[in-house]
Amino acid sequence: MNSDTAWIMSSRSTGNGGSCVEARRSSGVIEVRNSKSPDAGTVRFTTEEWDSFLDGAKKGEFDKLLIG
């Protein structure tokens, strides 16, 4: 299914001074942007790339990038 969606804001982004990540499905790809600068552009992922990213995030593969 490739139907377009509205922008979805990460629930982890709310309440932190407006630094928000948003994502949507558009024209068969996943787009990600910074809600503070929505006109600055988007990063695009194929659905396969997005699925791989989410799988890695769920497995903690990116945890070493966290500060703190």
C-alpha positions in Angstrom: 0.0 0.0 0.0 1.5 3.3 -1.1 -1.1 5.8 0.0 0.2 9.1 1.2 0.0 10.0 4.9 0.0 13.3 6.9 3.2 14.3 8.7 3.6 12.3 12.0 5.6 13.9 14.8 7.7 11.7 17.0 6.2 11.4 20.5 9.7 11.6 21.8 10.1 15.0 20.2 7.2 16.8 22.0 7.9 19.0 25.0 11.6 19.5 24.3 11.5 23.1 23.1 10.2 22.4 19.6 13.1 20.3 18.2 10.8 17.8 16.4 11.3 15.1 13.9 8.4 14.4 11.6 7.9 11.6 9.0 5.4 10.7 6.3 4.8 8.4 3.4 4.6 10.2 0.1 4.7 8.9 -3.4 6.0 5.5 -2.2 8.9 6.8 -0.1 9.3 7.8 3.5 10.2 11.4 4.1 11.7 12.8 7.3 12.1 16.5 8.2 12.8 18.9 11.0 9.5 20.5 12.0 11.3 23.7 13.0 12.5 24.2 9.4 10.0 22.3 7.3 11.0 24.2 4.1 14.7 23.3 4.6 14.1 19.9 2.9 13.6 16.3 3.6 15.6 13.1 3.8 14.0 10.4 1.7 14.1 6.6 2.3 12.7 3.7 0.3 10.4 1.6 2.3 13.1 -1.1 2.5 15.6 1.4 3.9 13.1 2.7 6.4 12.2 -0.8 7.6 15.9 -1.6 8.0 16.5 1.6 10.0 13.5 0.9 12.3 14.7 -2.6 12.8 18.1 -1.4 13.8 16.7 1.2 16.1 14.5 -1.3 17.8 17.5 -3.6 18.3 19.6 -0.7 19.8 22.1 -0.6 17.0 22.2 3.2 17.2 22.4 3.6 21.0 26.1 4.3 20.8 25.2 7.6 19.1 23.4 8.9 22.1 25.0 11.6 24.2 24.9 11.3 27.9 
